[in-house]
């Protein structure tokens, strides 16, 4: 996930910052990803302009857990297949595949 934020810094001068977060391989992926989106929401509520958010899981804009998990599974399958293709032990990559996570339907 990437986000570009503009905010007023010292002496009322505009500052910009780039936030880069990799949540895919976190042991607490879902919690980390959702919390990062909440942090960006809080920034917005505090007057910080948050723009150009690039969330490969599409959660930031759509707020659909099921879609986020589907995208995670697609990326994890790609990593596992790439590891297998090059003869690398993919057990580490498979550990992160969350295909058996049950998620309620988003309403």
N, C-alpha and C positions, 0 to 999 in steps of 0.2 A: 504494500500500500504506500502510495506517495501522496503528499499534500503540500501545496504551496500556500503559505499564510502571510498576510500583510498585517502589520500592527504598528501602533505608534509607540516608539521607544522614548528614550531620554530626550529632553528638550523638544518634545513634540515632533520629532523627525520620523518619517515613515521608515520602517525597517521591513525587510522580507526574510523569510526563513523557509527552508525546505525540510519537511519532516519525512523521513524514510523509515519504514518499519517492516520487518519480515516476520510475519506471524505463522507462516506455513508449518514450520518445524517446531513450534512451541509445544511443550507437553500439555499446555492449556490453550490450545489453538483457539477454540471458540470464544473462550473468555477473553483472551488477549485481543482478538480481532474486534469483537463487539466493544470492548472497553476503549480501544483506539478510536473507534467511530464516535463513541460517547464523548471522548476528550475533544475531538474536532467539533462536536455539537456545542460543547461548553465554550470553546474558543469563540464560536460564532455568537453565542449569547452574550459574551463579554465584549463584543465589538471588534473582535479580530476577524478580518476578512479571510475566510478559508475558500480557496478556489483551486481548480485544477486537481481535484482528488482523483487519483487513479487507483482504483480498488479492483484487482483482478478477480475477486470473488463477487463483485457487484453488490456487496452488502451495504456500502455507504449510501448508495442512491435508492436501492430497492427495499432494504431491511427485510430480506427473506432468508431465513436461516437455512431452509432446504436448498435454495439455490447456492448459497455460500458453501455448504457441505458438498454439493454436486461438483462445484468448481474445484474444491480441494481434492476430491477423489480423482478428478481428471488429471490434475497436476501430479498427484502422487503416483498414479498409474503410469504417467509419462516418465517420471523419474525411475520407477522400477523397471520399465521396459528398456530405457536407455542403459541402465546398469547391467541388465541381463544381456543386452546386445553387445556390450563391450567386455563381457565376462567378469564383471565386478559383482561381488556378493551383495545382493540387493536386500538382504535381511534387515539392514538398517533402514532402508527406504520403506520396506513393507510395514515396519513397525508403526509408521505414521499413517498408513492407509486407514481411513475411518469408515469403511463401507458398512460396518455393522452398527454404526451409531444410529439409534432411532431418534428421529426428529418429528415433532408434531407438524402437521400441515400448517403453513402460514395462512392467515386469513386476511 
